[in-house]
Amino acid sequence: MTGHSKSRSIHLWLYNHPLQGVTDQIEFFFLIMQQHGYSVTMGRTPKDSALNVVIENFSEMTSRTLIDYCERTGKRVAVIMTEHLDLVGNELFIHGDRLWSNNDYMHPATQVARIKNLMDCVPYFRAIFVLGDLPELVGSERMFPGLTVRTLPFPELVRVDLTGQNPTHEVVFSGALTAFRDQTLRAIAERFVLAQTSNFLPRKGRDRLNESARIVLNIPQRPNWRWLSLMRIIAALRCGRATVSIGTQDRSCIAECCIQLHETGWEDELRRVVNNWPQAYQDCLTQYEGMRQSFLAKHRFPHDLIEYWSLLEHLDT
């Protein structure tokens, strides 16, 4: 905790997402801001007396809403980036593939529209935030000229007492279904007691679902997907559960506190982890805390950016 600038009010202007679709990002944002001494609010409308932050996901209509507000007030917003968007050479990549690559996770036309509407808003951004170390945003200095990309470090998590807990399921997965996920889940369901949903859940519903199982599963959208779901892993740890990822070899920071199984015979290893789930959670949380402290030492919380932003917005200090 720090006593830094508690008078600075940060407002999460959540107007372009259904609440249940970004509950993990909201939780991360509130935790890290409050742990560093800031007052945080959230609402469907912007707040003139605060520094407004939005989460990336713009349509023609929602981008126009942001632009109109900024032009009317002279204010700027910070944006939290959530998609893996990279500029390599002169080519745009989204989710690790070239733009317009066909897939069953996000239609190419949706990808292009999302990027176009994001770029329309760039002149009205004060900064770009990344939660932890993902997405990497390779080539961000060329995609977003004149803007700084700053990381919000990993928040501290409370250790959960597992005494008396007796989960009814062995493993749980929540997330949009793709062909690869469906195939993997079918194989898992043959050997494990599985809880599963493809519906977006509010935070309490997601927590209850995670707590109903011994282990939370991470399954990539397709076989060559390079990244773990940082938010899924942190959400699991908050509930006292470790995450096992099937078919990934991620080397980002969150990989230190997730069990990745990518070799043939992963079913037997998953069984071992399921049978020792309390220890798996304790080990993963300990590794998370070590990673968190190491990351914070290298990537300090962006107090300086918030101070500068406050001056530009003429907020009371």
Secondary structure, DSSP 8 states (H G I E B T S, - for coil): ---TTTT-EEEEE--SS-GGGSHHHHHHHHHHHHHTT-EEEEESS--TTSEEEEES---HHHHHHHHHHHHHH---EEEE--S-EEEETTEEEETTEETT---SSS-HHHHHHHHHHHHHHGGGEEEEEEETT-S--TTHHHHSTT--EEEE----------TT---SEEEEEES---HHHHHHHHHHHTTS-EEEE-S---HHHHHHHHHTEEEEEE--SSTT-----HHHHHHHHHTT--EEEES----SGGGGGSEEE-STTHHHHHHHHHHTHHHHHHHHHHHHHHHHHHHHHHS---HHHHHHHHHHHT---
